[in-house]
Amino acid sequence: MIIFIKGNIMKKSRLNLFKSTSMLISLLGVLMIVCTIILAIYVGFNVISTGITGEVSSGAQYDQLAQLKSSYTELESMFNSTKPKIFTGHNKEKEKQYIAAELELIRANSAINDVESGLKSRLASSEIDARIKTANEKLKIAKDVYNKL
């Protein structure tokens, strides 16, 4: 009889151990699922907020691109109106100066196209800002050279 009671106690002990172990595993599983959901929400929120910040930044950069294009168009029209006056005067020195100035205008246009290309390919904001700065400098050089004509 003692053996029977001892065996019964061992069965109950193993059963309780099994129950507590399975309960622990279930709780850990639920905890892992909850942590995974929280992590997914956090990552999703960061992705969305980064996207919104990037869109705001690129919106301002698109505005700067439009301003660069406007300035370029204005300067190009000034060049086009001056060209006949310079080339009808048969002054070789002025013609050389005009060609050099027009070359600067082409460089400015190339820099503006680089900005547009960077925006279309979604480059980093800092890279696009650097390209905008370069385009502004090239446009300023072209204006200065034109004013010296």
Rosetta blueprint (number, residue, H / E / L):
1 M L
2 I H
3 I H
4 F H
5 I H
6 K H
7 G H
8 N H
9 I H
10 M H
11 K H
12 K H
13 S H
14 R H
15 L H
16 N H
17 L H
18 F H
19 K H
20 S H
21 T H
22 S H
23 M H
24 L H
25 I H
26 S H
27 L H
28 L H
29 G H
30 V H
31 L H
32 M H
33 I H
34 V H
35 C H
36 T H
37 I H
38 I H
39 L H
40 A H
41 I H
42 Y H
43 V H
44 G H
45 F H
46 N H
47 V H
48 I H
49 S H
50 T H
51 G H
52 I H
53 T H
54 G H
55 E H
56 V H
57 S H
58 S H
59 G H
60 A H
61 Q H
62 Y H
63 D H
64 Q H
65 L H
66 A H
67 Q H
68 L H
69 K H
70 S H
71 S H
72 Y H
73 T H
74 E H
75 L H
76 E H
77 S H
78 M H
79 F H
80 N H
81 S H
82 T H
83 K H
84 P H
85 K H
86 I H
87 F H
88 T H
89 G L
90 H L
91 N L
92 K H
93 E H
94 K H
95 E H
96 K H
97 Q H
98 Y H
99 I H
100 A H
101 A H
102 E H
103 L H
104 E H
105 L H
106 I H
107 R H
108 A H
109 N H
110 S H
111 A H
112 I H
113 N H
114 D H
115 V H
116 E H
117 S H
118 G H
119 L H
120 K H
121 S L
122 R L
123 L L
124 A L
125 S H
126 S H
127 E H
128 I H
129 D H
130 A H
131 R H
132 I H
133 K H
134 T H
135 A H
136 N H
137 E H
138 K H
139 L H
140 K H
141 I H
142 A H
143 K H
144 D H
145 V H
146 Y H
147 N H
148 K L
149 L L
